[in-house]
Amino acid sequence: MKAIRFHAHGGPEVLRFEDAPDPELRPGWVLVRVRACALNRLDIWQRRGLDRVKIPLPHISGADVAGVVAQAGDGVAGWGAGDRVMLQPGLSCGVCAPCLSGHDNFCPRYDVLGYQSNGGYAELVSVPAANLIRLPDSIDFVRAAAFPLTFLTAWHMLLGRALLTERDTVLVIAAGSGVGQAAVQIAKAMRATVLATAGGADKTARARDFGADAVIDHHGEDVVARVRELTGGRGVDIVVEHVGQATWDRSVRCLARGGRLVICGATTGHEAHVDLRHLFARQLSILGCYMGAKPELLRASQLFVRGVVGPVVDRTFPLSETAQAHRHLEASAHFGKVVLVLD
C-alpha cells in the first residue's frame, strides 16, 4: 500500500510518501480502506519527537479515519466488505475493569490509533471491530474523519469531567481549533451559555456562526476583563482549556467561585502555576481529560448524524501532500480541521 511514514524525527520534510507493508489482519479485527484522515496536533508532536516516549519507526500517524471495510478478520460478525465506517480512535484491551465498565480510556493499555500503532496516513489500516462506527450515506468521508477525536475529547471534557448543565456559562479557549469548535457546539447543544476566544476578526466571526453567544478576540482584547464584563463580574462556571502555558493564568482568573477548569492539552507548553490560596478560597476544580470512552463517542455521534453538531473543515490535502498539510497546521492559519483525502 501507499502510506506517509517518517523514519526519523524532525520537520515536515521527514514525511515520506512511499510503499509500506499492508497491515496485519488479526482475528476480531477489520481491514479498512481509508478514504479520509484528519490531522491532529498529536501528529506533529509525534513527528517532532516526544520526551520519554519512543515512537516505533518507521511510523504511520493518523488517529481520525473514515473509509470502507475492505476485509473482516476471523470471528467478526455484522461487518462486511464495502460497509462505510468512521473509526473510534481509542484502542484498549476490552477485558479489564475500566473497559468492561464503559471507561475504556482508563484502560492500563490504552492507546490512540496512530500513536504507538500505525494509523490512517495510508491506504489501509487495521483496527478492532469494536472500533467501527457505521456511517450513513448522508455523511461524507471528509466530515466523518474530522469528527471523532475532537468531539470525543470535547464531550468527555464537558459532560464526563466538568458535568456541564444548561445553567452553566462556558468559556472555550481558541474556538478555531478542532477541540474548540467541538466544545462550542456541544455546550450549545446542551443549552449552556457559551463564550469563546479566537484570534482576529475572521475567526471571531466564524466562531459566532457555529454557536458562540459572544466571542473575544484574544489578539486585541483583555480576555479576563471581557469575561467579567460579559458575566456581570461573576466569571464562568467552566473553562475548556487546551492551549496550556500561554493561556493558563487568564483561564484560571476567568473562573467564577466553584468554577471548573478542564484541560486536555498543552500546545504552547506544559509549565503552569496556581496560587493555592486562590484555588481553595474560591473552591475551584482543575480537571484533566484524556480522550474519552467509546459510549461517549456513540452518544456524540447520534447528534452528528442528526445534524445537531458537526466538524468545521478548514482545508483538505491529498495524502501525497501531507508535509504541506503539517506546515499549514503548524502555522495556526486554520479554522477547524485539516483533512487528508485518498481516492
C-alpha positions in Angstrom: 0.0 0.0 0.0 1.0 3.7 -0.3 1.5 5.5 3.0 3.0 8.5 4.6 5.8 7.4 7.0 8.7 9.1 8.9 11.9 7.1 9.6 13.4 9.8 11.9 12.0 12.7 13.9 12.2 16.2 12.5 10.3 18.8 10.5 7.6 18.1 7.8 10.4 17.2 5.4 10.8 13.8 7.2 7.4 12.7 6.0 7.8 10.3 3.0 5.1 9.2 0.6 6.2 5.6 -0.1 5.3 2.0 -0.3 4.7 0.2 3.0 3.6 -3.3 4.0 -0.1 -3.9 4.2 -1.3 -4.0 7.8 -1.9 -7.4 9.5 -5.5 -8.6 9.8 -5.9 -10.3 13.2 -8.9 -12.3 14.4 -11.5 -9.9 15.6 -10.1 -7.1 13.6 -11.1 -5.4 10.4 -9.1 -4.0 7.5 -10.4 -0.6 6.5 -9.7 1.2 3.2 -9.0 4.8 4.2 -10.9 7.5 2.3 -10.1 10.4 4.6 -7.9 11.0 7.7 -7.9 14.2 9.7 -4.8 15.7 11.3 -4.3 16.4 15.0 -1.7 18.2 17.0 -0.6 14.8 18.3 0.6 14.0 14.7 3.0 17.0 14.8 4.4 16.1 18.3 5.0 12.5 17.2 6.8 13.7 14.1 9.0 16.1 16.1 9.6 13.6 18.9 8.2 13.4 22.4 10.1 13.4 25.7 10.2 10.0 27.3 8.0 8.5 24.6 9.5 6.1 22.0 7.6 6.1 18.7 8.1 2.9 16.7 9.9 3.7 13.5 9.2 3.9 10.6 5.8 5.2 11.7 2.4 5.9 10.2 0.4 8.6 12.1 -3.3 9.4 11.9 -6.0 8.8 14.6 -9.1 10.2 12.8 -10.2 7.8 10.0 -13.2 7.3 7.8 -13.5 4.7 5.0 -14.9 1.4 3.9 -14.4 -2.1 5.2 -12.0 -4.0 2.9 -12.0 -7.3 4.8 -13.2 -8.6 8.1 -11.0 -10.9 10.2 -11.9 -14.3 11.7 -14.6 -14.0 14.4 -16.0 -10.7 13.2 -19.8 -10.6 12.8 -22.0 -7.9 11.4 -19.4 -6.2 9.2 -18.6 -6.9 5.5 -16.7 -5.5 2.6 -18.0 -2.2 1.4 -19.5 -1.0 4.7 -19.0 2.7 5.3 -17.3 3.4 8.7 -15.9 6.0 11.0 -13.3 4.8 13.5 -13.3 5.3 17.2 -9.6 6.4 17.7 -9.1 4.9 21.2 -7.5 1.4 21.4 -7.9 -0.6 24.6 -7.7 -4.2 25.8 -11.5 -4.7 26.1 -11.3 -7.1 29.1 -10.1 -5.0 32.1 -12.4 -3.5 34.7 -12.4 0.0 33.1 -13.1 -1.4 29.7 -15.9 -3.6 30.9 -17.5 -0.7 32.8 -17.6 1.6 29.8 -14.5 3.7 30.7 -12.0 2.3 28.2 -9.9 5.5 28.2 -8.8 4.5 31.7 -7.5 1.1 30.4 -3.9 0.5 31.5 -3.1 -0.5 27.9 -5.0 2.5 26.3 -3.5 3.8 23.1 -4.6 6.2 20.4 -4.7 4.9 16.8 -1.5 6.1 15.1 0.4 6.8 18.3 2.1 3.6 19.3 0.4 1.8 16.5 0.2 2.6 12.8 -2.6 4.8 11.8 -4.6 6.3 9.0 -2.0 8.1 6.8 -2.2 5.2 4.5 -4.4 3.4 2.0 -5.3 0.7 4.6 -5.5 0.5 8.4 -6.3 -2.4 10.7 -8.5 -1.9 13.8 -10.5 -4.0 16.2 -14.1 -4.5 15.0 -15.2 -2.8 18.3 -13.8 0.5 17.0 -16.1 0.7 13.9 -19.0 3.1 13.9 -21.4 2.7 11.0 -21.5 5.7 8.7 -24.8 6.7 6.9 -24.6 7.7 3.2 -25.7 11.2 4.2 -22.3 11.9 5.8 -19.2 12.3 3.5 -15.9 10.8 4.4 -14.1 14.1 5.0 -16.6 15.3 7.6 -16.6 11.8 9.2 -12.8 11.8 9.5 -12.9 15.3 11.1 -15.3 14.3 13.8 -14.1 11.5 16.2 -11.1 12.6 18.2 -12.0 16.3 18.9 -15.7 15.7 19.5 -15.0 12.7 21.8 -12.5 14.8 23.7 -14.8 17.8 24.0 -17.7 15.6 25.0 -15.7 13.9 27.8 -14.3 17.3 28.9 -17.7 18.9 29.2 -20.0 16.1 30.2 -17.7 13.4 31.6 -15.4 15.6 33.7 -16.9 19.1 34.1 -20.5 17.8 34.5 -22.0 20.5 32.3 -25.6 21.6 32.8 -27.8 24.1 30.9 -27.3 26.6 33.8 -23.6 26.9 33.2 -21.7 29.5 31.4 -18.7 28.0 29.5 -15.6 29.7 28.2 -13.9 27.9 25.3 -10.3 28.9 24.6 -9.2 29.0 21.0 -12.6 28.2 19.3 -10.9 27.9 15.9 -9.2 24.7 16.9 -10.7 21.2 16.5 -11.4 20.8 20.2 -12.6 24.4 20.5 -15.2 24.2 17.7 -16.4 20.9 19.0 -16.7 22.2 22.6 -18.7 25.3 21.5 -21.2 23.2 19.6 -21.6 20.5 22.3 -22.1 23.2 25.0 -24.7 24.9 22.9 -26.5 21.6 22.2 -26.8 21.2 25.9 -28.3 24.7 26.2 -25.4 26.3 28.1 -24.3 29.9 27.6 -21.0 29.9 25.6 -18.3 32.4 25.4 -15.2 31.8 23.2 -11.9 33.2 22.3 -10.4 33.4 18.8 -7.7 35.4 17.0 -8.7 38.1 14.5 -11.9 39.3 13.0 -12.4 36.4 10.6 -12.0 33.7 13.3 -14.2 35.5 15.8 -17.0 35.9 13.2 -16.8 32.2 12.3 -17.0 31.2 15.9 -20.2 33.2 16.2 -21.5 31.4 13.1 -21.4 28.0 14.8 -23.0 29.0 18.0 -20.9 31.0 20.4 -23.0 33.6 22.3 -20.1 36.0 22.5 -16.5 35.8 21.1 -13.5 37.6 22.4 -10.6 38.5 20.1 -7.6 37.3 22.2 -5.2 39.3 19.9 -6.8 42.6 20.7 -8.9 42.3 23.8 -8.2 41.7 27.5 -9.8 38.2 27.8 -10.3 38.3 31.6 -11.8 41.8 31.6 -14.2 40.9 28.8 -15.3 37.7 30.5 -16.0 39.7 33.7 -17.9 42.3 31.7 -20.0 39.6 29.9 -20.8 37.8 33.1 -21.6 40.8 35.3 -18.4 40.4 37.2 -19.1 36.8 38.2 -16.8 34.8 35.8 -17.6 31.5 34.1 -18.5 28.1 35.5 -16.4 26.1 33.1 -13.2 26.8 31.1 -12.3 24.5 28.3 -8.5 24.7 28.1 -6.1 23.0 25.7 -3.6 25.7 24.8 -1.6 25.4 28.0 1.1 27.7 29.3 0.2 30.8 27.1 -3.4 31.0 28.3 -3.3 29.1 31.7 -3.2 32.1 34.1 -6.0 34.0 32.5 -8.1 30.9 32.1 -7.9 30.3 35.9 -8.7 34.0 36.5 -11.9 33.8 34.4 -13.5 31.2 36.7 -16.3 32.1 39.0 -16.4 30.8 42.6 -16.8 27.0 42.4 -15.7 27.0 38.8 -14.2 24.1 36.9 -11.2 24.3 34.5 -10.9 21.2 32.3 -7.8 20.7 30.3 -6.9 18.2 27.5 -3.6 19.5 26.1 -0.7 21.9 26.4 0.1 23.1 22.8 2.1 26.1 24.0 3.9 24.5 26.9 3.3 22.4 30.0 4.6 24.6 32.7 1.8 26.2 34.7 1.4 27.6 38.2 -1.6 28.1 40.5 -1.8 30.2 43.7 -3.1 27.5 46.1 -4.8 30.2 48.2 -6.8 31.2 45.2 -7.6 27.6 44.4 -9.0 26.7 47.8 -10.5 30.0 48.8 -12.6 30.2 45.6 -13.2 26.4 45.7 -12.0 25.9 42.1 -11.6 22.5 40.4 -8.9 21.6 37.9 -9.8 18.5 35.9 -7.6 16.6 33.5 -9.0 14.9 30.4 -7.5 12.4 28.0 -9.7 11.3 25.1 -13.0 9.8 26.1 -14.8 6.5 26.3 -16.5 4.6 23.4 -20.0 5.1 24.8 -19.4 8.9 24.8 -18.4 8.9 21.2 -21.5 6.9 20.3 -23.7 9.5 22.0 -21.9 12.4 20.3 -22.2 10.6 17.0 -26.0 10.5 17.4 -26.0 14.3 17.4 -23.7 14.3 14.4 -25.9 12.1 12.4 -28.9 14.2 13.3 -27.1 17.4 12.2 -27.1 19.0 15.7 -23.3 19.2 15.8 -20.6 18.6 13.2 -17.0 19.4 12.4 -15.8 22.5 10.7 -13.4 21.5 7.9 -10.7 24.1 7.1 -9.0 22.5 4.2 -8.2 19.2 2.5 -4.9 17.9 1.1 -4.2 14.7 -0.9 -2.3 12.1 1.0 0.8 12.8 -1.1 0.9 16.4 0.2 0.8 15.5 3.9 4.0 17.5 4.6 2.3 20.6 3.3 -0.8 19.8 5.4 1.5 19.7 8.5 3.0 23.1 7.6 -0.5 24.5 7.3 -1.5 23.2 10.8 1.8 24.3 12.4 1.3 27.8 11.1 -2.1 28.0 13.0 -3.6 29.6 9.9 -6.5 27.1 10.0 -10.0 27.3 11.4 -11.3 23.8 12.1 -9.9 20.5 10.9 -7.3 19.8 8.3 -8.1 16.5 6.4 -6.1 14.2 4.1 -8.1 12.6 1.3 -7.5 9.4 -0.6 -9.2 8.3 -3.9 
